[in-house]
């Protein structure tokens, strides 16, 4: 009979991403193999890096060990990642990188760090013992001794056996969660509008629709696809779309809207007509408006007797550019982007650049990037201007 993990597919992917696209192979499951610690070490030692996962009623707690799992106890400290996440949530994973020693005997499996944190598995009573510092750091709502449902151990393949790389991967995960939390908590200045509207513009194939799908997936905690994407030479997006993003934690609508536009084409009668941009910025264009590259928008098509309210206007333009093609943009494409920039400045709209298809992660792993908090611009409070 095939032994399968108690982890859900999403939980397994969370752990794999935490360690940099690793893969997990189940070695040991207490309910199947009968949790005898010495038998467990015979199976799990000399397997390379491992993860020990303890399933509780509401939480999952675990320890990743970079070095070989010891037969009895480790003679020296090994870099380990202690982590937790809720059974019902696919987002959020508090994690600690600690130099850890492992002690195994006939009655218990114990992880303890030089800083005084300890995690002990008692297989005879199916109990997990955590000291107060671990409970605090892993953001757990548990007592010092808690019953567990299952204990599993996995071999971890496909990772760099480099302590510094593992530290940075965990730091990236924590930084990502910090950014997501900041976006969830964001509120427009003085509640001038209920949601900030962000217009995505860029050349055909630059990844505007894919970016929206990535943002939605990040907040949902699993892969999702709402916007149609493709690799055609002409724009896949032909309608103006205004997308809400809902948070996977609680299902609340987030305080921003992503507005997807037709891709820019260097040909004059193809792609988004740049003369449409001022009307989009001023809020005249409704959701699902069908673009016509050969015919600019006529404001008289819409039913506004007065200028659209502030909440319907664009508050930020995001230029979505393929990092591998940004230095090869044609003069015609650059001219179109400059025209959009002038329109944005005229309307008092903020601008940002988004680079897609970043395959080289060196800059993402750079200490300066990971230590960055907020840009100088974002620390200022800007009031939206009337167009």
C-alpha positions as CSV (number, residue, x, y, z in Angstrom):
1,X,0.0,0.0,0.0
2,X,1.4,3.4,-1.0
3,X,2.0,5.7,2.0
4,X,0.8,9.3,1.4
5,X,1.5,12.4,3.4
6,X,-1.1,14.2,5.5
7,X,0.0,17.5,4.0
8,X,-2.3,19.0,1.4
9,X,-0.9,19.8,-2.1
10,X,-0.9,23.5,-1.2
11,X,0.9,22.9,2.1
12,X,3.5,20.8,0.4
13,X,4.1,23.6,-2.2
14,X,4.4,26.2,0.7
15,X,7.2,24.1,2.2
16,X,8.9,23.6,-1.2
17,X,8.8,27.3,-1.9
18,X,10.2,28.2,1.6
19,X,13.4,26.3,0.7
20,X,13.7,27.5,-2.9
21,X,11.7,25.1,-5.1
22,X,12.7,21.9,-3.3
23,X,11.0,18.6,-3.6
24,X,9.8,16.4,-0.7
25,X,9.8,12.6,-0.5
26,X,8.0,11.0,2.4
27,X,10.3,8.7,4.4
28,X,8.4,8.1,7.7
29,X,4.8,8.4,9.0
30,X,4.1,7.6,12.6
31,X,0.6,6.2,12.1
32,X,2.0,3.7,9.5
33,X,5.5,2.9,10.8
34,X,4.6,3.2,14.5
35,X,6.6,6.0,15.9
36,X,9.6,4.4,17.5
37,X,12.3,7.0,17.5
38,X,15.2,4.7,17.1
39,X,13.5,2.9,14.1
40,X,12.8,6.3,12.6
41,X,16.4,7.4,12.8
42,X,17.5,4.3,11.0
43,X,15.2,5.1,8.1
44,X,15.8,8.9,8.0
45,X,19.5,9.2,8.7
46,X,22.0,9.4,5.8
47,X,19.2,10.7,3.6
48,X,20.6,14.2,3.2
49,X,18.5,17.2,4.3
50,X,15.2,16.4,6.0
51,X,12.0,18.0,7.2
52,X,10.2,16.8,10.4
53,X,6.5,17.8,10.3
54,X,4.1,17.5,13.2
55,X,0.4,17.8,12.5
56,X,-1.8,19.2,15.2
57,X,-5.6,19.9,15.2
58,X,-5.3,23.5,14.0
59,X,-1.6,23.9,13.2
60,X,1.4,22.3,11.5
61,X,4.8,22.7,13.2
62,X,8.1,21.5,11.7
63,X,11.8,21.7,11.5
64,X,14.0,21.6,8.3
65,X,17.5,20.3,8.9
66,X,20.2,21.1,6.3
67,X,22.6,18.4,7.5
68,X,22.1,14.7,7.8
69,X,19.6,13.6,10.4
70,X,21.6,11.9,13.2
71,X,21.3,8.3,14.4
72,X,21.3,9.3,18.1
73,X,22.2,12.9,18.7
74,X,24.1,15.5,16.7
75,X,27.6,16.2,17.9
76,X,27.5,19.8,16.6
77,X,24.8,22.4,15.7
78,X,23.3,22.3,12.3
79,X,21.4,25.1,10.5
80,X,17.7,24.4,10.8
81,X,14.5,26.3,9.8
82,X,11.7,26.1,12.4
83,X,8.3,26.9,11.0
84,X,4.5,26.8,11.5
85,X,1.3,27.4,9.6
86,X,-2.4,27.0,10.2
87,X,-4.2,24.0,8.8
88,X,-7.0,26.2,7.4
89,X,-4.7,28.8,5.8
90,X,-2.7,28.7,2.6
91,X,-0.8,31.9,3.4
92,X,1.5,33.0,6.1
93,X,4.3,30.9,7.5
94,X,6.4,32.2,10.5
95,X,9.9,30.8,10.3
96,X,13.1,31.0,12.3
97,X,16.6,30.1,11.1
98,X,18.5,28.6,14.1
99,X,21.6,26.7,14.8
100,X,20.1,23.6,16.3
101,X,21.1,20.3,17.9
102,X,19.1,17.1,17.7
103,X,18.8,14.5,20.4
104,X,17.2,11.1,19.9
105,X,16.6,8.4,22.4
106,X,14.1,5.6,22.9
107,X,11.4,7.9,24.2
108,X,11.7,11.3,22.5
109,X,12.9,13.4,19.6
110,X,14.2,16.8,20.7
111,X,15.4,19.8,18.8
112,X,17.0,22.6,20.8
113,X,18.8,25.8,19.8
114,X,21.8,27.6,21.4
115,X,19.4,30.5,22.1
116,X,17.2,28.3,24.4
117,X,14.3,27.4,22.1
118,X,13.2,23.7,22.3
119,X,10.8,21.4,20.5
120,X,10.2,17.9,21.8
121,X,8.2,15.1,20.3
122,X,6.9,12.5,22.7
123,X,5.7,9.5,20.6
124,X,4.4,7.4,23.5
125,X,1.8,10.0,24.4
126,X,1.5,11.7,21.0
127,X,2.4,15.0,22.6
128,X,4.4,18.0,21.3
129,X,6.3,20.0,23.9
130,X,7.2,23.6,23.0
131,X,8.7,26.2,25.3
132,X,7.2,29.7,25.6
133,X,9.7,31.3,23.3
134,X,8.9,28.9,20.4
135,X,5.2,29.5,20.8
136,X,5.8,33.3,20.7
137,X,8.2,33.3,17.7
138,X,6.1,30.9,15.6
139,X,2.9,32.8,16.4
140,X,1.1,29.8,17.8
141,X,-2.0,29.7,20.0
142,X,-0.9,26.6,21.9
143,X,-0.1,25.4,25.4
144,X,3.3,24.2,26.3
145,X,2.2,20.6,25.8
146,X,-0.2,19.8,23.0
147,X,-1.5,16.6,21.5
148,X,-0.6,15.9,17.9
149,X,-2.2,13.8,15.2
150,X,0.7,12.7,13.1
151,X,4.4,13.0,12.7
152,X,6.1,12.7,9.3
153,X,9.6,13.0,8.0
154,X,10.6,13.9,4.5
155,X,13.8,13.8,2.5
156,X,14.4,17.2,0.8
157,X,15.9,17.2,-2.7
158,X,16.9,19.9,-5.1
159,X,18.1,22.5,-2.7
160,X,21.5,24.2,-2.4
161,X,23.3,22.8,0.6
162,X,24.5,26.3,1.5
163,X,23.5,27.8,4.9
164,X,23.6,31.4,3.5
165,X,21.3,30.5,0.6
166,X,18.8,28.9,3.0
167,X,18.9,31.9,5.3
168,X,18.1,34.2,2.4
169,X,15.3,32.1,1.1
170,X,13.6,32.2,4.5
171,X,14.2,36.0,4.7
172,X,12.6,36.4,1.2
173,X,9.6,34.4,2.5
174,X,9.3,36.7,5.5
175,X,9.8,39.8,3.4
176,X,7.1,38.6,1.0
177,X,4.7,38.1,3.9
178,X,5.5,41.6,5.3
179,X,4.7,43.1,1.9
180,X,1.4,41.2,1.6
181,X,0.5,42.3,5.2
182,X,1.3,46.0,4.3
183,X,-0.9,45.8,1.2
184,X,-3.8,44.3,3.2
185,X,-3.5,47.0,5.8
186,X,-3.1,49.9,3.2
187,X,-5.7,52.6,3.1
188,X,-5.8,55.5,0.6
189,X,-4.8,58.9,2.0
190,X,-7.5,60.4,4.1
191,X,-10.0,57.9,2.7
192,X,-10.3,60.1,-0.5
193,X,-11.3,57.0,-2.4
194,X,-12.4,53.5,-1.4
195,X,-9.8,51.7,-3.6
196,X,-6.7,52.9,-5.5
197,X,-7.0,52.2,-9.3
198,X,-3.7,51.1,-10.9
199,X,-3.5,51.0,-14.7
200,X,-1.3,48.4,-16.3
201,X,0.2,49.5,-19.6
202,X,3.0,48.0,-21.7
203,X,4.0,46.4,-24.9
204,X,2.2,43.3,-26.3
205,X,3.4,40.2,-24.4
206,X,5.1,42.1,-21.6
207,X,3.0,40.3,-19.0
208,X,0.3,42.7,-17.8
209,X,-2.4,40.0,-17.5
210,X,0.1,37.5,-16.1
211,X,1.1,40.0,-13.5
212,X,-2.5,40.4,-12.4
213,X,-2.9,36.6,-12.2
214,X,0.3,36.5,-10.1
215,X,-1.0,39.1,-7.7
216,X,-4.3,37.3,-7.3
217,X,-2.5,34.0,-6.7
218,X,-0.2,35.6,-4.1
219,X,-3.2,36.8,-2.0
220,X,-5.3,33.6,-2.6
221,X,-2.4,31.4,-1.5
222,X,-2.7,29.1,-4.6
223,X,-2.3,29.3,-8.4
224,X,-5.3,31.0,-10.0
225,X,-5.9,32.5,-13.5
226,X,-8.7,35.0,-14.2
227,X,-7.1,37.2,-16.9
228,X,-6.6,35.6,-20.2
229,X,-2.9,35.3,-21.1
230,X,-1.0,34.3,-24.2
231,X,2.1,34.7,-26.4
232,X,0.5,36.0,-29.6
233,X,2.2,38.8,-31.6
234,X,-1.0,40.8,-31.2
235,X,-2.6,41.7,-27.9
236,X,-4.6,38.9,-26.3
237,X,-6.4,41.5,-24.1
238,X,-8.9,43.4,-26.3
239,X,-11.2,44.7,-23.5
240,X,-10.5,47.2,-20.7
241,X,-10.9,45.2,-17.6
242,X,-11.1,46.4,-14.0
243,X,-10.2,43.6,-11.5
244,X,-10.9,43.4,-7.8
245,X,-8.5,41.3,-5.8
246,X,-9.9,39.3,-2.8
247,X,-7.8,38.2,0.1
248,X,-7.6,34.4,0.7
249,X,-7.6,35.2,4.4
250,X,-11.2,36.2,5.1
251,X,-12.2,36.9,1.5
252,X,-12.2,40.7,1.9
253,X,-11.7,42.9,-1.1
254,X,-8.3,44.5,-1.1
255,X,-7.9,48.3,-1.2
256,X,-6.8,48.5,-4.8
257,X,-8.1,47.7,-8.3
258,X,-5.9,46.5,-11.2
259,X,-7.0,47.9,-14.6
260,X,-5.7,45.8,-17.5
261,X,-5.4,47.4,-20.9
262,X,-4.8,46.3,-24.4
263,X,-1.1,45.8,-25.2
264,X,0.9,48.5,-27.0
265,X,2.0,47.8,-30.5
266,X,4.6,49.7,-32.5
267,X,2.4,49.6,-35.5
268,X,-0.1,52.5,-35.8
269,X,-3.3,50.5,-36.4
270,X,-2.6,47.7,-33.9
271,X,-2.7,47.5,-30.1
272,X,-3.9,50.1,-27.7
273,X,-4.4,53.6,-29.2
274,X,-2.4,56.0,-27.1
275,X,-5.0,58.7,-27.7
276,X,-7.3,56.5,-25.5
277,X,-5.0,56.9,-22.4
278,X,-6.2,60.4,-21.3
279,X,-9.8,59.1,-21.3
280,X,-8.8,56.1,-19.3
281,X,-6.9,58.2,-16.8
282,X,-9.8,60.6,-16.3
283,X,-12.1,57.7,-15.6
284,X,-14.4,57.8,-18.6
285,X,-13.8,54.2,-19.8
286,X,-16.0,51.6,-18.2
287,X,-15.2,48.0,-17.4
288,X,-15.3,45.6,-20.5
289,X,-15.0,48.5,-23.0
290,X,-13.9,47.0,-26.3
291,X,-10.8,48.7,-27.7
292,X,-10.6,49.7,-31.4
293,X,-7.0,50.3,-32.4
294,X,-8.2,52.1,-35.5
295,X,-10.5,54.5,-33.8
296,X,-9.8,56.5,-30.6
297,X,-12.4,56.7,-27.8
298,X,-15.1,59.4,-28.1
299,X,-16.1,60.7,-24.7
300,X,-19.6,61.3,-26.1
301,X,-20.0,57.5,-26.2
302,X,-20.4,57.6,-22.4
303,X,-23.2,59.0,-20.3
304,X,-21.2,61.3,-18.0
305,X,-22.8,64.8,-17.8
306,X,-20.0,65.8,-15.4
307,X,-16.4,64.7,-15.1
308,X,-16.1,61.2,-13.4
309,X,-15.6,61.2,-9.6
310,X,-12.2,60.8,-8.2
311,X,-12.9,57.1,-7.3
312,X,-13.3,56.2,-11.0
313,X,-10.1,57.8,-12.2
314,X,-6.7,56.2,-12.4
315,X,-4.5,57.0,-9.5
316,X,-1.3,55.2,-10.6
317,X,0.1,54.0,-13.9
318,X,2.3,50.9,-13.8
319,X,4.5,50.4,-16.9
320,X,4.9,46.6,-17.3
321,X,8.1,45.8,-19.2
322,X,9.8,42.5,-20.0
323,X,13.3,42.9,-18.5
324,X,14.8,40.9,-21.4
325,X,13.4,43.2,-24.0
326,X,13.5,46.6,-22.3
327,X,16.8,47.6,-24.0
328,X,15.4,46.5,-27.4
329,X,12.3,48.7,-27.5
330,X,11.8,50.3,-30.9
331,X,11.8,54.1,-31.3
332,X,8.1,54.0,-32.0
333,X,7.4,52.0,-28.8
334,X,9.5,54.4,-26.8
335,X,7.6,57.4,-28.3
336,X,4.3,55.8,-27.3
337,X,5.5,55.2,-23.7
338,X,6.7,58.9,-23.5
339,X,3.3,60.0,-24.7
340,X,1.6,58.0,-21.9
341,X,4.1,59.5,-19.5
342,X,3.2,63.0,-20.5
343,X,-0.5,62.3,-20.2
344,X,0.0,60.8,-16.7
345,X,2.0,63.8,-15.6
346,X,-0.6,66.2,-17.0
347,X,-3.3,64.3,-15.0
348,X,-1.2,64.3,-11.8
349,X,-1.1,60.5,-11.8
350,X,1.8,58.6,-10.1
351,X,3.9,56.2,-12.1
352,X,5.9,53.0,-11.4
353,X,7.8,50.5,-13.5
354,X,7.2,46.7,-13.2
355,X,9.8,44.4,-14.7
356,X,8.6,40.9,-15.6
357,X,10.4,37.7,-16.6
358,X,13.2,38.2,-14.1
359,X,15.1,34.9,-14.3
360,X,18.2,36.0,-12.5
361,X,17.4,36.2,-8.8
362,X,20.8,37.6,-7.6
363,X,19.3,41.0,-7.1
364,X,16.3,39.6,-5.2
365,X,18.7,37.8,-2.9
366,X,20.9,40.8,-2.4
367,X,21.1,42.0,1.2
368,X,20.4,45.6,0.2
369,X,17.1,44.6,-1.4
370,X,16.1,42.4,1.5
371,X,16.9,45.1,4.0
372,X,14.8,47.7,2.1
373,X,11.7,48.9,3.9
374,X,9.9,51.7,2.0
375,X,11.0,53.9,-0.8
376,X,11.5,57.6,-0.3
377,X,8.5,58.3,-2.6
378,X,6.1,56.0,-0.7
379,X,6.9,57.7,2.6
380,X,5.5,61.0,1.4
381,X,1.8,61.6,1.4
382,X,0.6,62.7,-2.0
383,X,-2.8,64.1,-2.7
384,X,-4.5,63.1,-5.9
385,X,-4.9,66.0,-8.3
386,X,-7.9,66.9,-10.5
387,X,-7.2,66.3,-14.2
